[in-house]
Amino acid sequence: MPKKVLHDSYCSPGLVEELLEEAQKLLRAVPGDHSIHLTIANCMFNMGRYSDALDHYNKVLALKPDNLQAKINSAHAYKCSGEVQKARDIYLELIRKGKGYPDIHKHLGDVYFVLGETEGAIEEYDQAVKLNPNYQDAVFAMAELHEKLENFGQAMGLFKKVAEYYLKTRREELFLGAVSYDLAMIYRNHALAKEAVRHLKKLAEFFPGHADAHFQLGKLYKNLGRIDDAIDEFEHALRINPNYRDAQREYWDCLSRGI
């Protein structure tokens, strides 16, 4: 009987739970298959079930110790679940074994950031950018680190580099509003909050069903003291996604302030 294959393309938004259910049924029919464990682990990771994902990543590695995807994703799962020392050890092991891809250095930088080892974080972000000069996530992470360290000049210089990159490489998307969210996140600090509002309003106009645009716009209004506007945006986000817990929390917080 030919082996059934689960394709990654099946794991599109809204279908992760369905893919997980199919993979679990298949695992009962073909127990001990490392590829099915990997599919289950990836689904659980995408659902935020990091502990369950790690259980299956470790099963993959018990069957296939050299499975690179399982090794890398297990490190990411440890990082997301707060077990950053375990994540750090795996990232360092991968680098020692010659698997120091830009993404690995960036994630290791994130771990050092969480651990408060700022020099290590800067070194890893630098290495990620050296390996891939267009790795904007690493540049952005570096900017956030400098912002936290109150090196505001360096932080803004890096934020502007990311903005310039988007403006240069995604100019067509600017007219569709798709880049507005990215720019708004770059300009989200208080001094540039009005610019962020402008970009998020543009995004909401082009994509009225984008709940997160309304949520982030609400947070900006809240930071600016515009509580009534913030409430309107959180309500809009909740009309799109009634289960948006962060929006629920911010909505009730704003209501309590307005009483």
C-alpha positions in Angstrom: 0.0 0.0 0.0 1.6 3.4 -1.0 2.4 5.7 1.8 0.2 8.8 2.1 2.0 12.1 2.0 1.0 15.2 3.9 1.9 18.3 1.9 3.1 21.5 3.6 0.8 23.5 1.3 -2.1 21.9 3.2 -1.0 23.9 6.2 -2.5 27.2 5.0 -4.3 29.7 7.3 -7.4 28.1 8.9 -6.4 24.5 8.0 -3.7 23.8 10.6 -6.2 22.0 12.9 -7.5 20.0 10.0 -4.0 19.0 9.0 -3.2 18.0 12.6 -6.3 15.8 12.8 -5.4 14.1 9.6 -1.8 13.5 10.7 -2.8 12.1 14.0 -5.1 9.6 12.3 -2.3 8.7 9.9 0.1 8.2 12.8 -2.3 5.6 14.3 -2.2 3.7 11.1 1.6 4.1 10.5 3.1 4.4 14.1 6.7 5.3 14.4 6.9 7.3 11.1 9.2 10.2 11.8 7.8 12.4 8.9 4.3 12.2 10.5 5.6 13.1 13.9 7.3 16.1 12.2 4.1 17.2 10.6 2.3 17.0 13.9 5.0 18.9 15.7 5.0 21.7 13.1 1.2 22.0 13.4 1.4 22.2 17.1 4.1 24.7 16.9 2.0 26.9 14.6 -0.9 26.6 17.1 1.3 27.8 20.0 1.4 24.4 21.6 5.1 24.4 22.1 5.3 21.7 24.8 3.3 19.2 22.7 5.4 20.2 19.6 8.6 19.5 21.5 7.4 16.0 22.4 7.0 15.2 18.7 10.2 16.9 17.7 12.1 14.8 20.2 10.4 11.7 18.8 11.6 12.6 15.4 15.1 13.1 16.7 15.0 9.8 18.5 14.2 8.1 15.1 16.3 10.4 12.9 19.0 12.2 15.0 20.3 14.1 12.0 16.9 15.6 11.0 17.9 19.2 10.6 14.3 20.6 10.4 13.4 18.9 13.7 16.5 20.1 15.4 16.1 23.7 14.3 12.3 23.8 15.0 12.9 22.2 18.4 15.2 25.1 19.3 12.6 27.6 18.1 10.0 25.8 20.3 12.3 25.9 23.3 12.8 29.6 22.7 9.1 30.3 22.3 8.2 28.3 25.5 10.8 30.3 27.5 13.4 27.5 27.8 16.0 29.8 26.3 19.1 28.1 27.6 18.1 24.9 25.8 17.4 26.9 22.7 20.8 28.5 23.0 22.6 25.2 23.3 20.9 23.8 20.2 21.7 26.9 18.1 25.3 26.8 19.3 25.6 23.1 18.4 24.2 23.8 14.9 26.7 26.6 14.4 29.6 24.4 15.5 28.4 21.8 13.0 28.6 24.3 10.2 24.8 24.9 10.1 25.1 28.6 11.0 22.5 29.9 8.6 21.5 33.6 9.0 18.2 32.5 10.6 20.1 30.5 13.3 22.3 33.5 14.2 19.3 35.8 14.3 17.4 33.4 16.7 20.5 33.0 18.8 20.7 36.8 19.0 17.1 36.8 20.2 18.0 34.3 23.0 20.9 36.4 24.1 18.6 39.4 24.1 16.2 37.6 26.5 19.1 36.5 28.7 20.3 40.1 28.9 23.6 39.3 27.1 23.5 42.3 24.9 27.0 41.9 23.4 26.2 38.4 22.3 22.9 39.5 20.8 24.6 42.3 18.8 27.3 39.9 17.6 24.7 37.4 16.4 22.5 39.9 14.7 25.6 41.4 13.0 26.6 37.9 11.8 23.1 37.2 10.4 23.2 40.5 8.4 26.8 39.7 7.2 25.6 36.4 5.9 22.4 38.0 4.4 22.6 41.8 4.0 18.9 41.9 3.1 17.9 40.1 6.3 15.6 42.9 7.6 14.3 40.9 10.6 17.8 40.9 12.0 18.3 44.6 11.3 14.9 45.3 13.0 15.9 43.1 16.0 19.1 45.1 16.3 17.2 48.3 16.2 14.9 47.1 19.0 17.9 46.1 21.1 19.5 49.5 20.7 16.1 51.1 21.6 16.0 49.0 24.8 19.5 50.1 25.6 18.4 53.7 25.0 20.9 54.1 22.1 18.1 56.1 20.3 20.4 57.5 17.6 21.6 54.0 16.5 18.1 52.6 16.9 16.5 55.2 14.6 19.3 54.8 12.1 18.5 51.1 11.9 14.8 51.6 11.8 15.2 54.0 8.9 17.3 51.4 7.0 14.5 48.9 7.3 12.0 51.5 6.2 14.2 52.5 3.2 14.6 48.9 2.2 10.8 48.4 2.2 10.3 51.6 0.3 12.9 50.6 -2.3 12.1 46.9 -2.8 8.3 46.9 -2.3 7.3 50.2 -3.9 4.4 48.6 -5.8 3.0 47.2 -2.6 3.0 50.6 -1.1 0.1 51.5 -3.4 -1.8 48.5 -2.2 -1.2 49.3 1.5 0.6 46.1 2.2 3.7 47.7 3.5 1.9 50.1 5.8 1.8 47.7 8.7 5.5 47.1 8.5 6.2 50.8 8.5 3.8 51.4 11.3 5.6 48.9 13.5 8.9 50.7 12.7 7.4 54.1 13.7 5.5 52.8 16.7 7.5 54.7 19.4 5.8 57.7 20.9 7.7 60.3 19.0 6.6 58.9 15.7 3.2 57.6 16.7 1.3 60.0 14.4 3.2 58.6 11.5 2.3 55.1 12.6 -1.3 56.1 12.8 -1.2 57.3 9.2 0.3 54.1 7.9 -2.1 51.8 9.9 -5.1 53.9 8.7 -3.9 53.4 5.1 -3.7 49.6 5.7 -7.1 49.5 7.3 -8.6 51.3 4.3 -7.1 48.9 1.8 -7.7 45.7 3.9 -10.8 46.4 6.1 -10.8 42.8 7.3 -7.3 43.1 8.8 -8.1 42.8 12.6 -4.6 43.4 13.7 -4.3 46.7 11.9 -7.3 48.0 13.9 -5.9 46.5 17.1 -2.5 48.2 16.6 -4.2 51.4 15.7 -6.2 51.2 18.9 -3.0 50.7 20.9 -1.5 53.8 19.3 -4.6 55.9 20.0 -4.4 54.6 23.6 -0.8 55.6 24.0 -1.7 59.1 22.6 -4.5 59.4 25.1 -7.2 59.2 22.5 -9.3 56.7 24.5 -12.6 57.0 22.5 -10.7 56.4 19.2 -8.9 53.5 20.8 -12.2 51.9 21.9 -13.6 52.3 18.4 -10.6 50.5 16.9 -10.7 47.7 19.4 -14.4 47.2 18.8 -13.7 47.1 15.0 -11.0 44.4 15.6 -13.4 42.4 17.7 -16.1 42.6 15.1 -13.7 41.0 12.6 -12.3 38.5 15.2 -14.5 38.1 18.3 -11.9 35.8 19.9 -9.1 38.3 19.7 -8.1 38.1 23.3 -5.5 41.0 23.3 -8.2 43.2 21.7 -10.7 42.2 24.4 -8.3 43.0 27.1 -7.4 46.4 25.7 -11.0 47.2 25.0 -12.1 46.6 28.6 -9.0 48.5 29.9 -10.0 51.5 27.8 -13.6 51.3 29.0 -12.5 51.3 32.6 -10.4 54.4 32.0 -13.3 56.1 30.3 -15.7 55.5 33.2 
